[in-house]
Amino acid sequence: MQHLLASALWLYDCQSIKGASRLLRLILGQNHYLLKIINERYPAFSDLLASLISSNYAGGCTEDADNVNCEEKNENLNLFSAGLSDNFSPLNELLQQLEKLASKFPDYEEKARPLSAAGIQATFLGSTTYPKCFLGIEPLPLTLFYHGNLFALINSKNFKIGIVGTRHPTGYGISVTKDVANIAAHYNCPIISGMAMGVDSLAHTQALLHHTPTLAVLANGIDICYPRQNRPIYEAIWRSQVLVSEYPPGTVPLRYYFPVRNRLLAAFSDILVVTEAGAKSGSLITAGYAAEIGKSVWTVPGTIYSKQSSGSNRLLNDGAIPLIAPENLADEIERQTGTDLPLSAYKEKPPELSPLSEKILRELTVAERSVDELCLLLHCKLTELLPELSNCELKGLIFSRLGRYAVKDSAYRLIN
């Protein structure tokens, strides 16, 4: 409730008097019990309530008014609350929040106007600019704040691909996320994600590298970068791409905002790809939202021994479409859009591998191994193994640390 009321005041100050009053009506309109109680027990205040949330409740202001008298706002709020019973907690709570926000309105105004000047805009339910893709989700966001050319992105005919997954991807997850994002970029498909660490950050980064449209759905105000480690990605998206949030500027991220924001991520996407996700990954919530509104959910199968793949593998049991090769995604994009672009520009010529090198890479995708372990597992001699390990290192496929070998991202696409 708090962030919705703050949104109303933000609209009121920076954007639209009509938008703010409509948003307040929507907030109260969501609680039909509250309105019924007001009408039955406090009929004398029904008209005052209507005045409070009408487009001219603050002293006859018009939609293009530049300044609003904060004292008049507080006076109306005080008049409305004066005759209400102290034990009517639902309405009193709402009024207290309104009064609290109104009392801080000068500070809010001071912060909000520069943000509006910086290009932060808002749309709300009932507005002609409200994204139509939201109409299938519940609950509907009453307001949406954005920075960048949102409507050019969401109204384009290009297929929009949501890419989500774990915050702690394995080398395999990193590799497939990059491949999926690169395929999307090859077809100039906007990439939708949540700017979290891990898979989200990789997806946005690949979009930025290929100058492909990308949209970040945030769980905080869009004037705040979270997590802080993503500052370079945040600033790059701010400069040239699109940031959106249903939370007003200045809202700090809270844990329960993240799963709720995932429904918007699903709504913006034409298909959703889960590249790697653990059993408790928030991307499973996103996949659930996507399935509920009829979006295709794809997931990349992972090894049954990896915790980071336990959630994405479970999606396969739940009916997700398996993405077993990047070309599957290319085929789906071409089927949906009627395009036919050769993938030769996307594909790199893979280095040639000997049979023993392939076996080495397969073993290392399961776990890091020492030289002795590899000799035992592959049934080969040390004199046969060492040259192959050196060749794989020279080709940038593996690396050694603390006496053990591990694969690099580039190795995964060679051993499908």
N, C-alpha and C positions, 0 to 999 in steps of 0.2 A: 504493500500500500504506500509506504513512504516514497519509494522511487517513482510511483505513478503521480503522486501529488507534486513531487519535485518537477516531474516532467511537465505538468500542467503550468506551474509557475514559470518554468523556462520558456515554454511556448508563449505564455502570457507576456513575458518581458521582451523576448527577442524575435518571435516569429509572428504569432497571430492571436489576437484576442479571441476571435471566434474559435480557433483551434483549441485554446486553453479551456474555454467554457465547455466546448463539446467533450473534451477529455474528462473534465470534472463530472459532467453528466453521465459519461460512460462508467466512471469509477463508482458513482452512487447507484447507477442503474444495474450494476452487477449484483448488488445486494438487494433483491426484491423484498426480503423480509424487513430490511431497514426502512425502505420507502413506505411499506405498508404501515409500519409502526408510526412513522411520522404523520402519515395522513390520518390514521385513526385516533392517535392520542394527542397529537399536537397540530390540529387543523389550522390554528392561527399562524403557524409558522410555515405552512406549505407554500404560501405565496413568497415569503421571505427566502425560503430555500430556492424557489425558482429564480428569484432575483439574484441570489448568491451565485448561482451557476449559469446565469444568462449571459449573453454576450456584452451586456452593458451594466453588469452589477457593480462595477467599480466607478460609479459616478458618471455614467453615460459615455464611456470611452468607445471609440470606433475602432475598426479592425486595423487601421493604419496609424493609430495613435502612437506617438513616440515615447511619451512619458505617462506613467500611471502613479497616482498619489497613493503612497503606501499607507498613510493614515486612514484614507477612505476604505481601503481593503480591510484594515484591522477593525474599523468601526462596524462595517457590515458583519464581519465574523463575530464580533462581540455582541451585536444586536441579536444575531441568530442564536447564539448560545445562552443568552441571558435568561430566557424563560424555560429552559429545558431542565428536566429533573436530573439531579446529580446521580441517581442510580440507573440512568439509562446509558449503560456503558458503551454499547456499540457506536452510538452517535457521538457520545462525548469523546470517545477515543479518536474518531475521525476529526472532530472539531479541534481537539488538542493538537493533532498533527498539522491541521491547516493553520492554526494559530501559531504554532512553533515555526512553521515555514514562513508565514507572513511576517513574523517578528524579525526573521533573519533576511527578509527580502532585500534590504539595501546591499548586504554582502553578496547575496545571490545575484543581484543585478550587476554588481561590480565584476563578478566572475563571468557571468553569462554573456554580456555584450561583447567582450573581446573574442569569446569562443564563436559567437555568431559571425563576427567580422572575419574570423579565421576560416570560415567556410563550413562550419558545422550546421547542418540543417535538420529538420524534423518533418515527418509526416505522421498522420494518425488515422485510426480506424474511421471510415466514413469519408475521408478525403479522396479526391480524384486521383491522387498520386499514391495511395496506399497499395503496396504490392499485392497483386492478385494471387500470387503463389501462396500467400498466407491463408487463404480462405478455407483450406482444408485442415488446418491445424487447430489444436486445442491446448491451452487457452489461446485465443487470439491476442497478439500483442496490441495494446491500445495505442502505443506510440512507437515510432522507430526513428532513432537518430542516426545520421549518416554523414560521412565526409567523402567526397569524390563523386564521380559521375555514376551514381547508383542505377539510374533508370536506363542509361545507355547499356549498362551491363545486363540487367535483368530482362530488358525488353528486346535484346538482340536475339537473332534466330540461332545463334551458336549454342551448341549443346553444352550444358553446364555440368561439371563433374565435381562432386564432393569427394574429398580425400581425407580420411580420418584414421586414427590408430593410436597406438601406445605412445606415451611420453618417453619411453625408454626402449627404442627399437634395437633389435640385434643388427648385425651386419646384413643379414638376409632382409630384414624389414627395411633398412635404409636403401638397399639396392632396389627392391621392388617398388618402394615409394617413388624413388627417382624415375624408374622406368614408367610407372603409371603417369606421373606428372609430365614426363617428357612426351609421352604419347598424346596426352591432352594438349600440350603446347604445340605439338606438330600439327594438330587440327585447329589450333587457335580456339580451343574450348576454354571458357573461363573456369578457373579452379577455385572452388569454395572450400574453406577450412576455418579452423578456430584459433589459429595463431598460438596454440599451446606449444610447449617444447616437444621435441621428437618428430613424429610423423607430420603434424600440422606445419611446423616450421619448415621441414623439408619440402612440402608441397608448395608453400608460398615462395620459398627460395627458388625453386625450379621455374615457377611461373615468372618471377622477376628476371631471372637469368635469360629467359626466352622472350621477354617482353610480351607475355601473355596476360590477359586480364585476370585479376585475382581479387577475391572478396573475402575479408576476414570478419567473422561474426564473433564479437567480443562479449564477455560476461562481466563487463564493467563499463564505465563511461568511456567514450571513444577519445577523450582527451588524455586518457591514462594508458601508459604502456605496461602491459602485464603478460608474461613475466618480464622482469627488467632485462634479462639476458637477450631478449628478442628486440631490443631497441633498434638495431640496424634494420631489421625486417619491418618493424612498425613504422619507422621514418620513411622507408622506401615506399611502403603501401600508402602512407599519408600523402606523399608527394605525387604519386601517379596512379594509384589504384583506389580501392573502395574499402572503407571501414564502416561497420554498422553495429548498432547495439539498441536494445529496447530500454536500456538504462540511461538516465540523463547524464550529461557531463558532470564530472566530479564524483561519480559513484565508484567506490572502491570494490574490487572483486571479493565476493563472499562465496564460500564453498557451494551453497545450494543454488547460486546463480548459474553455475556451469551446466548441470544437467538440463535446466530449463532452457538455456540458450540453444541447446542442441536441436530443439525442434525447428528453430529458424534456419539452422544450417541445413537440415534435411529439406526444408521447404524451398530454399533457394536452389537446390541441386536437382538436376534431371535424373541422374543416377548417383548412387553413393558407393564408393569403393573403400572397404576396410582392408588396409594392407597388412596390418599386424596388430593384434589386440589381445591383451591378457583377460583373465576371467572377470576382473572388476573394472575394465577399461570403460571410460565414459563414451567411447565410440560405439559400444553396444547399445547404449541408450539412443544415440543418433540413428543407428540402424533400425531400432524399434520404431522410432518416429517415422522414418522414411517408409518402412513397410506399411505402417498404418495409413499413410496418405497415398499409397499406391506407387511409390517410387521403386525402381529396381535397386536391389542391394547386391553388390558383388563383394566377394571376399577372397583373399589370396590364401590358399592352403599353406599350412606350415607344419614343421615337424611335430610329432606328438610328444617329443621330449622337451619342447620349449614352452616355458610358462607364458612367454610373450605371444604365443600363438594359440593358447588354450581357448581364449574368447572368440577369436576369428574362426577357429575350427568348429566351435560350437554353432556359429552362425550357419555353417554348411548343413548341419543337422536340422536347423530351423528353416531351411529352404533358400538360403542365399545362393546366388549363382557363383560357381567357382571360377576364379580368374587364374587359369593355369598357364597363361603365357600373355605377354603384352599385346600380342597380335589379336587376342580375344577382344580386348578393349577397342582396338582399332576397327575391328569388324563391326562391333556394336555401334560405334560412332558413325561409321559409313552407312550402316543400315538405317539409323535414325535420321540422318541428315541428307542422305543421298549423295554424299561426297565420295570421291575415290582418289585419294592421294597416295602415291607410292611411299613405302616406308624406307626406301633405300637411303634417303637423306638422314633418317633417324638412326638407322642401324649402323653400328661400327663393325668393321671386319674383325672378328674375334681372332685372338692369337691361336696358332696351332698348338695342340696339346698331345703329348704321347699318352698311350693308355695308362701308364703308371702315374703320370701327372694328374690325369682325370681322377684316378682312384685316390690320390693324395688329397685333392680338393674336396672330394666327397666326404672323406673321413674328417677333414678339418671343419666342414660345415656342421658336423655333429658336436664337436668339442675341440678345444685346443689339445694338441698332442706333442709329446716329446719325440725325438728321433727314435729312441728305443721302442716306444709304443707303436710308431708307424711301421717299423720293421716287423713287429709281431703281428699287427693287424693286416698288413699287406703281404705278409709272407715273402719278403724280399731281403736281399742282403744290403748291408750298410753301403757298400761300394756302388750299388745300383740306386739307392735312395738319395744319397747326398747330391749327385749331379742334377737330379730332377728337382730337388728342393731349391737349388741355386737357380735353375732356369725359371721356376715359378716366381722366385723373388725378383729376378731381373725383369720379368714381365709384369710386375706390380700386382701379382695375384695373392701373395702371402707375405707375412712378415713374422719375425721371431721376437720373443720377449721372454726373459727369464728362463731361457733354455727350452721354450715351447713354441710351436708354430701355430699361427691362426690365419684365417682367410681375410682378405680385404673385400670391400663391397663389389669390386669389379669381377670377382670370381664367380658370383652366384649365377649370373646370366649364362655362364659357360657350361653349367652342369645340370641343366633342366632335364 
